[in-house]
Amino acid sequence: MKRKHVFAPYAMENSIGELRIYDVMRISHLNISFGLIKDHAVTVDHLNCLDRIAVYKKVNPDLQVILSIGGWGADGFSQAAENQENRDIFVSSAMAIVEKWDFDGIDIDWEYPCSDQAGIAYGPQDKENFTFLMRDLRAGLTKTGEKTGKTYILTCAVGGEQYFIDGTNMADVVPYLDYVNLMTYDLRGGFTKITGHHTGLYPQTGEPEGPSSARTVELFHNAGVPYEKMVLGSAFYGRKWSGVKDPGSMNGLGCEAETVGSFSGVRFPLQDPEMAKDYGFTRYWDDNAKAPYYFNGTDFISYDDQESLKLKCDFIKEKGLAGLMYWAYGNHVLFEVAAENLD
């Protein structure tokens, strides 16, 4: 199925071989996560389902299968991008993988240039070297395409706040890229004990200047990324804060909790508010953020549901964005919403 907008799940190793055939027919891009870096070279030796690429392409001849390199806590980018010799090793190894497995492009998920948030090596030189790495990857993909007769794409996944912009020169990077995948999720959660929407479309009630997907879009646009190259991110998972101390008038929204927002501890399908009631949770809607949340008196859960995801699809079309990507494949309820509302 040829889609007007990008519709691009990220698929982790344990789900690459489990994609439903009907889903493969309806996506435009599949980001396989993750290639890693060892001694400046890209490796996929740990990925056991790459033989599925040929199968999925047979099912959907329009499908673009992308190797995403990096991910949270994946070290090696700063070292690999440090000088021309190391970048040559990185690029040549990536091109060998692209040819061997018939990938259609590369996605760089460096989390994050000039930052040690994920406990990786970093330095101020990352800012300039990020551009050099993208330049050299584009050159490598072009040269490989001359050999294979294909046109390859290059994308990068970017953190959804100002820190990523400060650690890069996005205006210089954009000419080498087909798309910029905005990680407009985890905008709050793992580093704060204050509850809130981790993937809200707009700022939440009581915090008009707070993080949101729409704010991220404008930050990157102001940094030189055209709207038509932006792919908005959605979370097909939730974040949970436990031990909310004082629920206030907004049923736990914007309140201090005993824990940061974590991935664990949700025991019911988030998109089923009736089942949530069996676990003591009530669904609430923040009309400022256009985002749902659950609260049971002590625990707060932020997530996307059918209503909020449809509004994100509408936003993509109204704003002229390239499309939608999400982390990560497996939530079939939200998949159906995106598939039906993007085009």
N, C-alpha and C positions, 0 to 999 in steps of 0.2 A: 504493500500500500504506500503510494507516494503521498507524503504529508506536506501541508503548507508550512507548518511550524515544526521546529525541532521538538521531539519527544524522546528523551534520552535517560533511561534508568542507568544507575551504576549497579553493577552486579558483583557481589563478592564471590570468592572462589566456591564457597559451598552452595551457591545458587546458580552458578553459570550453567550447570547441567540440568537445572530444573525449570527453565523458562517454559511456559506454556506456549505451544505452537501458535495458538491464536494471538497471543500477546506479541510474539516475534513478528507476526504479520502486520502489527499496528504501530510498532515503534519505528523511529527514524534512525536512531543511533543507540548503540549498546556500548557502555563504558565498562570494560572488564578491569576489575580492581583486585590486586594492584601488581604492576611490575615493581621490582625493588632495585636498589643500587648496591653493587658490591665492587669495591676497588675501581670506582668511577664508571663501571659498566652496568648496563641494564640487564637484569636477569628475570626470567619467567620460569626457571626450573622448578619452582615450588607450585606452579599452577598445573593442575592435572586435568582440566577440562577444555583445553584449547582446541582439541579436535572437534568440539561442537561448533566452532566458528563456521566451518564449511557447511555443516548441516543447516545452521540458521540462515546462512546466505542463500542456500538453495530454496528454503521456505520463503524468504523475502529478498529477492534480488536487489531491492533498493536499500537494504539495510547497510548502514555504515558501522563497522565494528572497530572500536577504538581501544587501544591499550592505554589505560590510565596508570601513570607511574607515580609512586609516592604514597600519600595518605598520612594520616596522623601518626607522628612518631617515627616516620620513615627517614632515617638519616642518609646522608651521602650527597645531597644536592649542593650544599655549599662547597664541598670538596671537589665535586665533579665539574662545577661551573667555574672553578677558581682560575683556570688558565686554559690556553688554547689546546695544549696537549691533552689535558683531562677531558675537555669538552669533545675533542675528537674521538676519544675512547667511548664516551657516553653516546654520542650520535651514531657512530659506526655500529655499536652493539645494538642500539635501538633499531637501526635500519635493517640489520640482519634478522631481527625478530619480526619486524613488519613484513619482510619478504617471506620468511619461512612459514608464518602462520596466516598470511594474507590479511593482515590488518589493513584498515583503511585510513589510519592516522594515529596520532599520539596525543594524549592529554597529560599535561604536567600538573600534578597536585603537590606542589611544594608548600608544606605547612610548617614555617612560613619564612620567606626571605627576611633577613635582618632580625630574626626573632628566635628566642629559645623557649617559646611557650610549650612546645612539645618535647623539650629535652634533647633537641638535635644541635649539631654544630652550626654555628652562624657567625656572621661578621658584617661590618658595614659595607664590605666589598660586594655583598650579595645583591645590593640594589642595582649596581651596574651589570654584574655578572648574570643576573636573571634575564636581562635584555639580550646579552651575548648568547646565552643558552638558547633562547627562543630563535634568535637570528640563525644560529648554526643548525638547529633542528629544522627550520624552514628550508634552509639550503640543502640539508640532507634528504628531506622528503622530496624536494624538487628533483634532485639528482637521481633518487631512487625511482621516481615517476618516469624519468626519461628512459630508464632501463625497462620498466615493467609496462609502460603505457598507461599508467593510472595517475589520477590526480588525488593526492593525499591531503588530509586536513590536519590542522594543528589547533589544539585548544588548551586552555589552562583553567583550573579550578582556583578560585580566589576567595580568601576570607572576606566575610561580609561587613567589615568595619574599616575605619580609617587607617588602622595599623598596617593593613596590607598595601594600601595606597602609599603610605609613607615609606614602606620598605621596597618599593618598586618604582619604575618609571613607566606607568601604564601607557602613556601617550606614545612612547617609543616602542613599546612591545606590541601594541595593537596591530600595526601593519603586517606583522608576521602571523597573526592569528585569524582563524575563521570564526571562532566563538570564544566568549569568556563565560565560563560557568560560575555564576554567583552562588556561593554557598550561603544562601539566605536561610540558614537554620543554625541552631546552636548560637544564636545571637545573644542569648543569655542562658545560663544553666550551670555548666561545669565549673565556673569560677565565682559564682555568687550564691549567697544564701537568701537573696531576695527573689521571691517568686515573680514570674512574668511569662510572656509569650516568647518562646524561643524561635518561632518562625512566623510571627504575625505579619500581615500585609502592611498595616499602618501602625503608628505608635499607639501604645496601650493607654487606656483611661488613666489619668493622673500623671502621665509622663509624656507630654506632647513632643518633646525633643528626643525621646528614647529610640532605641534601635528598632528597625523594621525593614521589611523587604523593600518597600518603596523608597525609604531613605538610602538603602544600599545602592539602589539603581541610580539615584541622583548623585551620590558620592562618586561612583565610577564614571558616570557621564561627565561630571565636572573634571574628572581626572583624565578625560580624553577618550573614553570608550563609547563608541556610537551605540545608541539604543538597539539598532538592528543587529549588533554583534553580541548582545547580552542574552544569556539563557538563565532564566530565573530558577532558583532552587526551591524545592519543597521537601519537607521531612515526612517520610512515611513511617515515622516512629514518634514516640513522645518522650518528654523529660519530666521526671517526678521529683518534687521537693517534699520532704517529710518533716513533721513536727512544726507546722505553722503555729506561731506563738499567739498571734492575735489576728483573727480573720478579718476584722474591720468591716466596713460597709460593702466591700466588693467581693465577699465570699472567698477570701484568701489571695486575691490578686494584688501584687505589689507589696506583699508582707514578708517579714523575716521568718525564716524557717531554721530548723536545726541542721539541715543538710543542704548541700548544693543540689542543683537539678541533675539527676542521674538518669541513665538509660534503664536501669533495672527496677524491678518491683511492680510492674504493671501486669496484672494477672488476667486481664480480659481484653477482647478486641476493642481498641480505642474508638472505632467508628460505630460501635453498637451501644448507644446510651441506655437502652433497656437492660442489657446485661450489666452495664456499669452500675445500675441501681442495685443489682444483686450483691455488689461488693461495697455498697454504701455510698457510692459517688453520684453526684448530681451534675449534669452538664449545664454550663453557663455560657453566655455569649457576650463578648466585649464588642460592642458595635463600633467603637472608635478604631480598634485594631482589626476589625472584621475577622476575629479569631475566637475559637471555642476554648474552653478549659473545663476540667473536672475539679470538684472539691468535695471532700467528705467530712470537713470539720477540722482535720489535722493535716491531710495530705493534698497537694496541689499538682495537677498534671497539665502540661501544655502540649498541644498536638495540632495537626491539621485534620479536618474532617471533610465530608462531602460538600458542605456549604462553603467553607473557607477555601477549599481547593478550586471550586468553580469560580469564585471571585478572583482567585489568582489567575486563572485562565482568561477571564474577562480582562483583567489588568494587562496581561501580556499582549492581547490583541489591541486594546485601546492605546497602549504605550508604544506599540510597534516593536516589541522585543522579538528576539529570534525564536524563543520557545521556552520549554520547561524541561528541567532535569530534576532527578530526585535521588535521594539516598534513603533506602536502597530497595532493589527489587524484592518483592515478596508480599506486599500488601495489595491484594487483588481488588478490594473495594475501592481504594483510591486510584488504582490503575484505571478502572473503568470510568471513573469521573474524568480523569485527565484525557483519556482516549476519546471520550465523547464530546468534550468541550473545547479542545484546542483548535479543531478545524470545523 
